[in-house]
Amino acid sequence: MSASPGVRETQRRRTRRVLLDAALSVLEERSLGSLGLREVTRAAGVSPTAFYRHFRDMDELGTALVEEALASLHVTVRDILAATGDPERRGEAAVHLVAELVRSRPAHVRFLVRERHGGVAAVREAIAGQLDVFAEEIETALGADPLSAGWSRPDVTMLSRLLVDHMFMTASAFLAASMRGDMRGDDWAAATRTALGQLRLIHLGRLHWPG
């Protein structure tokens, strides 16, 4: 007797999850461009044929990892931006969000940091596309702020992209602290202070920007 559609779908999702987790595990010390399909399927304990039921190639698997790591954060970012117009509170919430991402998904963050400028064009473009969406969301919120009155559109865009780059840099700093086994100690606290200090500096620059 063949499996029911519900059982087959559960098995399909489980196999896809195993493939993604296996890729992340193998990518601990490797770049995606140096990773072969058979290495992933061997680590996952599935056949290459099973891989092709879920992904066309390794590029598609990589873009799936990008989507998994970042797509779900858009709602949270929009909530942070909508909750308050106070730059300091927004900054604290954003740094907290990045810290929790590193704590909960260190392998995903490591993958993103390594592949943002890596050798797989499809993955670079997927990361850039997600970051562009974050920048657009931030730009919309900043453009409505009284502090942005009189600013040109390119200047608001520049500020939003600066903030996105800052969050990526902050993720790298938290990741470095976590790799030293210090997710609650001095290195983590120092990364937090630095991130918040940099945001305050950006805000001071914003206050005095000619507009």
C-alpha positions in Angstrom: 0.0 0.0 0.0 1.4 3.4 -1.0 1.8 6.1 1.6 -1.0 8.7 1.9 -0.5 12.2 0.5 0.0 13.5 4.0 2.7 11.0 4.9 4.5 11.7 1.6 4.4 15.4 2.2 5.8 14.9 5.7 8.6 12.7 4.3 9.3 15.3 1.6 9.6 18.1 4.1 11.8 15.9 6.3 14.2 15.1 3.5 14.4 18.8 2.5 15.2 19.7 6.1 17.8 17.0 6.3 19.5 18.3 3.2 19.5 21.9 4.4 20.9 21.0 7.8 23.5 18.7 6.3 24.7 21.6 4.0 24.9 24.0 6.9 26.9 21.4 8.9 29.4 20.9 6.0 29.6 24.6 5.4 30.9 25.2 9.0 34.4 25.6 7.5 33.8 25.7 3.8 32.4 28.0 1.2 29.4 27.0 -0.9 31.4 27.2 -4.1 33.8 24.5 -2.9 31.0 22.1 -1.8 29.8 19.3 -4.0 26.3 17.9 -4.2 27.5 14.4 -3.3 29.1 15.7 -0.1 25.8 17.1 1.0 23.8 14.0 0.1 26.4 11.8 1.9 26.2 14.0 5.0 22.4 13.9 4.8 22.2 10.2 4.2 20.2 10.4 1.1 20.8 9.7 -2.6 21.7 12.3 -5.2 18.3 11.4 -6.8 16.6 12.5 -3.7 18.5 15.8 -3.8 17.1 16.6 -7.2 13.5 16.2 -6.0 14.1 19.3 -3.9 16.7 21.4 -5.6 17.9 21.8 -9.2 21.5 22.3 -8.0 23.7 23.6 -5.2 22.9 27.2 -6.2 19.2 26.7 -5.5 20.0 25.0 -2.1 22.1 28.1 -1.2 19.4 30.5 -2.1 17.0 28.4 0.0 19.3 28.9 3.0 19.3 32.6 2.4 15.6 32.7 2.3 15.3 30.6 5.4 17.7 32.9 7.3 16.4 36.3 6.3 12.9 36.2 4.9 11.1 35.7 8.2 12.8 38.7 9.7 11.1 41.3 7.5 7.9 41.3 9.7 10.0 41.8 12.8 12.0 44.6 11.3 8.8 46.3 10.2 7.4 45.9 13.7 10.5 47.5 15.2 10.3 50.4 12.8 6.5 50.9 13.5 6.8 50.6 17.3 8.7 53.8 17.9 10.2 56.7 16.2 12.9 57.0 18.9 16.3 56.2 17.3 17.8 54.9 20.5 15.0 52.5 21.1 14.9 51.4 17.5 18.7 50.8 17.6 18.5 48.7 20.8 15.7 46.6 19.4 17.6 46.1 16.1 20.8 45.1 17.9 18.8 42.7 20.1 17.2 41.2 17.0 20.6 40.6 15.4 22.0 39.1 18.7 19.1 36.7 18.9 19.5 35.7 15.3 23.2 34.8 16.0 22.2 32.9 19.1 19.4 30.9 17.5 20.9 30.4 14.0 24.7 30.7 14.2 25.2 28.4 11.2 22.9 30.5 9.0 24.7 33.7 10.0 28.1 32.2 9.3 26.8 31.1 5.9 25.5 34.6 5.2 28.6 36.4 6.3 30.8 34.1 4.2 28.7 34.0 1.1 27.7 37.7 0.9 30.8 38.3 -1.2 31.4 34.6 -2.0 31.9 32.8 -5.3 28.3 31.7 -6.0 26.6 34.5 -8.0 23.0 33.2 -7.3 23.6 33.3 -3.6 25.3 36.7 -3.6 22.3 38.0 -5.5 19.8 36.4 -3.1 21.6 37.9 -0.1 21.8 41.3 -1.8 18.1 41.1 -2.7 17.1 40.4 0.9 19.2 43.2 2.1 17.7 45.5 -0.5 14.2 44.8 0.9 15.4 45.6 4.4 16.9 48.8 3.1 13.7 49.8 1.4 11.7 49.0 4.6 14.0 51.2 6.6 14.0 53.9 4.0 10.2 54.1 4.1 10.3 54.5 7.9 13.1 57.0 7.9 11.6 59.1 5.1 8.5 59.6 7.3 10.5 60.8 10.3 10.5 64.5 11.1 14.3 64.3 11.3 14.3 63.6 7.6 12.4 66.7 6.7 14.2 68.4 3.8 16.4 65.3 3.0 16.7 64.2 -0.6 15.7 60.7 -1.5 19.3 59.6 -2.3 20.4 60.8 1.2 17.6 58.8 2.9 18.5 55.8 0.8 22.2 56.2 1.7 21.3 56.2 5.4 19.1 53.2 5.2 21.8 51.2 3.4 24.3 52.3 6.0 22.1 50.9 8.7 21.7 47.6 6.9 25.4 47.3 6.5 25.8 48.2 10.2 23.5 45.3 11.2 25.4 42.9 9.0 28.7 44.1 10.5 27.1 43.6 14.0 26.1 40.1 13.1 29.7 39.4 12.2 30.9 40.7 15.5 28.4 38.7 17.5 29.3 35.6 15.4 33.0 36.1 16.3 32.1 36.3 20.0 30.0 33.2 19.8 32.8 31.3 18.0 35.0 32.0 21.0 32.4 30.4 23.2 31.4 33.8 24.6 27.7 34.3 24.0 27.1 36.0 27.4 30.5 37.2 28.5 32.8 40.1 27.9 33.3 39.8 24.1 29.5 39.6 23.6 29.0 42.7 25.8 31.7 44.6 24.0 30.1 43.8 20.6 26.8 45.1 22.0 28.3 48.3 23.3 30.2 48.9 20.0 27.1 48.3 17.9 25.0 50.7 20.0 27.8 53.3 20.1 28.1 53.2 16.3 24.3 53.7 16.0 24.5 56.7 18.3 27.3 58.1 16.2 25.2 57.6 13.0 22.3 59.3 14.7 24.5 62.3 15.7 25.6 62.6 12.1 22.0 62.5 11.0 21.1 65.4 13.3 23.7 67.5 11.7 23.3 66.4 8.1 22.6 69.4 5.9 19.6 67.9 4.3 
